[in-house]
Amino acid sequence: MMLRKSLRAWTLTVLPVLLLSNASAEPAPAQNPGVETEIRAQLTPRNETTLSAEVAAVIKDLTVREGERFKKGQALVGFDCSIQQAQLQKAQATADGAGKTFDVNSRLSQLESVSSLEVDVAKAKLGEAKADIALTKAGLEKCRIHAPFDGRVAALKAHEHQHLKVGDPIMDVLDDSQLEIKLIVPSLWLRWLKPKQIFQVHIDELDRDYPAEVVTLGARIDPVSQTVSITGRVTGKHAELLSGMSGRALFPDKAH
């Protein structure tokens, strides 16, 4: 009788503890973390570049200041190219003389007063002089830098009256007419994320939401982080938006 009571007591006290230990030792079932719907976003210009000196000369004039807007084809920088202008005048004078020599030798050749070799040499010198003119004009075209697109001056790196070498940077310019949104998202999002998909982007600096859409999906997945880059764009015109602003991209259709 005593044995039965002891066994019963052991069952009531020890067995629940063992069952609880076994339950704790079993791995918890994997939970579906769901799709994270808020992703950090940054605004970037569609086009941007650094304009550099293509000729060694002194900056004569800068027609824009930092932050100002410009139109495609507008002259932004002018260099003092008086030496190149003088070289062009010299090349043109040389070409005029070579042309006259060639004309005279051609007429004398018809009278058999000069050899054909002299005519050929005169013709070659005329061609060389014309090539010098073309070369000098090409150099003069580099004395003015024109805007490659509509945009703004992001940063000035040189000043008027400053002497630059070939390749020295002058200014950074960007096209902010259509700002792009750079995102890095989980690669699993490719199951449902498609071009032209609508989403919202909240800009921290302005504390405002803007409509946006997906433009392109990245061509490669990062094997370590299992993420992929995508590009979106803000729809509509919003003059208050600036390149470099950041915030959060929200995909409401996947918020649940």
Secondary structure, DSSP 4 states (H G I P E B T S, - for coil): -HHHHHHHHHHHHHHHHHHHHHHHHSPPPPP------EEEEEEE-SEEEEEE-SSSEEEEEE---TT-EE-TT-EEEEEE-HHHHHHHHHHHHHHHHHHHHHHHHHHHHHTT-S-HHHHHHHHHHHHHHHHHHHHHHHHHHTTEEE-SSSEEEEEE---TT-EE-TT-EEEEEEE-SS-EEEEEEEGGGGGT--TT-EEEEEETTTTEEEEEEEEEEEEEEETTTTEEEEEEEE-S--TT--TT-EEEEE-GGG--
